[in-house]
Amino acid sequence: MGKQPQTLAQALASLPEEERIILTMHYLKSMSATEIAAILGVPERSVDAIIRQGRSRLSAILGI
């Protein structure tokens, strides 16, 4: 029997905390990587990398 499909909220909840926070800010609050980096005090390139990594992980979790 296959895995039950997850909701976006369940998929986000399963991510590591840093990814979950950044992806929530980016996708649900429509913030840019520049805005997120300024708020969190981290380099913008780090935020960009986490968004890319998180997007791939969410796609795999959700099967899309």
C-alpha positions as CSV (number, residue, x, y, z in Angstrom):
1,M,0.0,0.0,0.0
2,G,1.4,3.5,-0.9
3,K,1.9,6.4,1.3
4,Q,-1.0,8.8,1.8
5,P,-0.6,12.1,0.0
6,Q,0.5,14.9,2.3
7,T,-0.9,18.4,2.5
8,L,1.4,21.3,2.0
9,A,1.2,22.1,5.7
10,Q,2.2,18.5,6.6
11,A,5.1,18.7,4.1
12,L,6.3,22.0,5.5
13,A,6.1,20.7,9.0
14,S,8.3,17.7,8.1
15,L,11.2,20.0,6.9
16,P,14.1,21.0,9.1
17,E,13.3,24.2,11.1
18,E,15.5,26.5,9.0
19,E,14.0,25.4,5.7
20,R,10.5,25.5,7.1
21,I,10.9,29.1,8.4
22,I,12.5,30.4,5.1
23,L,10.0,28.6,2.8
24,T,7.1,29.9,4.9
25,M,8.4,33.4,4.6
26,H,9.0,33.0,0.9
27,Y,5.9,31.2,-0.2
28,L,3.2,32.0,2.3
29,K,4.3,35.6,3.1
30,S,5.5,36.4,-0.4
31,M,8.8,37.7,0.8
32,S,11.9,37.9,-1.4
33,A,15.2,36.2,-0.6
34,T,16.6,39.7,0.0
35,E,13.9,40.6,2.6
36,I,14.3,37.2,4.3
37,A,18.1,37.6,4.5
38,A,17.8,41.1,6.0
39,I,15.3,39.9,8.6
40,L,17.2,36.8,9.6
41,G,20.7,38.4,9.3
42,V,22.1,35.8,6.9
43,P,23.6,36.1,3.5
44,E,21.1,36.3,0.6
45,R,22.9,33.5,-1.3
46,S,22.3,31.2,1.7
47,V,18.6,32.0,1.6
48,D,18.5,31.4,-2.2
49,A,20.2,28.0,-1.7
50,I,17.8,27.0,1.1
51,I,14.8,28.0,-1.0
52,R,16.1,25.8,-3.9
53,Q,16.8,22.9,-1.6
54,G,13.5,23.2,0.2
55,R,11.6,23.4,-3.1
56,S,13.2,20.2,-4.3
57,R,12.5,18.5,-0.9
58,L,8.8,19.7,-0.9
59,S,8.4,18.4,-4.5
60,A,9.7,15.0,-3.5
61,I,7.5,14.8,-0.4
62,L,4.4,15.9,-2.3
63,G,5.2,13.8,-5.3
64,I,5.0,16.7,-7.8
